[in-house]
Amino acid sequence: MENTTTTISSDFIRTIISEDAKSNKNNGKVATRFPPEPNGFLHIGHAKSICLNFGIAKEFGGTCNLRFDDTNPSKENVEYVESIKKDVKWLGFDWEDRMFYASDYFERIYQYAVELIKRGKAYVCDLTQEQIREYRGTLTEPGKDSPYRNRTIQENIDLFERMKKGEFPDGSHVLRAKIDMASPNLVMRDPVIYRIKHEYHHRTKNEWSIYPMYDFAHCLSDSIEGITHSICTLEFEINRPLYDWTLDTLEVKCHPKQIEFARLNLSYTVLSKRKLIELVDANHVKGWDDPRMPTIAGLRRRGFTPESIRNFCQRIGVAKRDSLVDLQLLEYCIREDLNRIAKRVMAVIKPVRVVIVDYPENQVEDMEAINNPEDPSMGTRKVPFSKILYLEKDDFQENPPKKWFRLAPNQEVRLRYAYYITCREVIKDEETGEIIELRCTHDPETRGGGSKDGRKVKGTLHWVSAQHALKSEVRLYENLFLKSESNELDNDLNPKSIEIIKDCYVEQSLANSKIGDLYQFERQGYFCVDHDSKEDNLVFNRTVTLKDTWAKIEKSQK
């Protein structure tokens, strides 16, 4: 497996596991698991858990299982299973031969439930969901016993078996753990551990009419697999007593230690699976892999690398309390990686036609360009230069302000890798007044971008040869939400989160680009080739701009 960490970080979870290893707890064994529910695509928050669970297993010489907690067939399907496997692999982790499903253990979990009934620790209840909530009580008032709480063991076993056979409709009966209706922890007030669901399951088909609740199946799956440390997010802290009660009451041989850590909260982003599903279903985005989505599939399509995401997860660390992580840190991590690996190229996103009037009509010169100044081993390439070019519209102003170092009438600028040019004439559309062409002259003595007489210009512009450039489409992305902490999908969505620009031009060297190829468009940002690309029209997603606010913040703090 590819090396997934540069240094082993220290945090409270690793401290706990290290102490367990020193005391030879679990005979020194460390076994973790990543247990996604296959009811949606993984997002950047899951990436934190993936890196933590697989990372800890590797650091301590242990194992990490991939287990699908597929206990709710109405919301699960094979598409989600395959996407999760793809995402974990793409992030650089390997579960080897340890891929499991909670459904692998349905029969064993059922027998555990029967065992609870036989021990007088579970009963079949006929109350509706609404009645169960009413009977549960509040934080200040104890709950009331269900009128079915004192059914005999034999009656409960008979009813539970009939539930399994499919004799009853959905919602008519549930199996509840018999714990304490006066417990200060509402989770422990006789929680439901099985419910009737006449639903087709993507693995067990129609074999089962009852399905275990997540809390019941999860702890038993951990135990069956011999997990030593069950690492989960902070919202499960209140469920830990139920996790322990189930395993203690059943007297299982393996009782993992549940440890909770703070989940990832990212500014200008929602990571609630329910809200992500709503974004997709309401067509606010174009699918789970829309580059504006915080899903791993969306980040991958946008051009994020697995290295950048692993680095981000390592930087934010593992905490015991929730906090909001600045989105700029994630962007800093991808810039840091792409600055090292991405090839520099020239692309003109909003073009204006430029004619070099004193350049020979049919002449074409190959200018030598550096592929990446951060990595000389990436070498150089040839970029064709000709009489007619495209420059960015925004790089020209007819009446420029002071300290304008780009192109203006009678103002000289440097073309990257090419010549100094001076604008001599501006051609406009007679009807609209829009600038349609700039006519310039060049200094032949400045080939390669430098002058022999020592004069200097402050502006350097990128360009492409009109004759050789490839027509393309560019998609520019902004934050999906307007507010740093947002919960309103309708009111807080950014209407300008995507700008699609057609009739852009990129240099000829990109002709053989493949889907997923990454580039730095000089002066523009980092871009990724999208899978919507066609042979005659490349499509590029902007991964991130060149502006790096986080780096400035870090520098100011040092």
TAWOTA-V663206 format. One record per helix or strand of 3 or more residues. SS is the DSSP state (hx for helix, st for strand). FROM is the first residue (numbers start at 1). TO is the last residue. If there is no record, write none. Layout:
ss: {SS	SS}
from: {FROM	FROM}
to: {TO	TO}
This chain:
ss: {hx	hx	st	hx	st	hx	hx	st	hx	st	hx	hx	st	hx	st	st	hx	st	hx	st	hx	hx	hx	hx	st	st	st	hx	st	st	hx	st	st	st	hx	st	st	hx	st	st	st	hx}
from: {12	25	31	44	63	73	78	99	102	122	129	153	174	186	192	210	214	229	234	257	273	296	306	327	343	351	365	376	380	388	393	412	420	435	444	470	498	508	518	525	537	549}
to: {22	28	34	59	68	75	90	101	118	125	136	165	177	188	196	212	224	233	250	261	281	302	316	341	345	356	370	378	385	392	395	415	428	443	446	477	506	510	521	529	544	557}
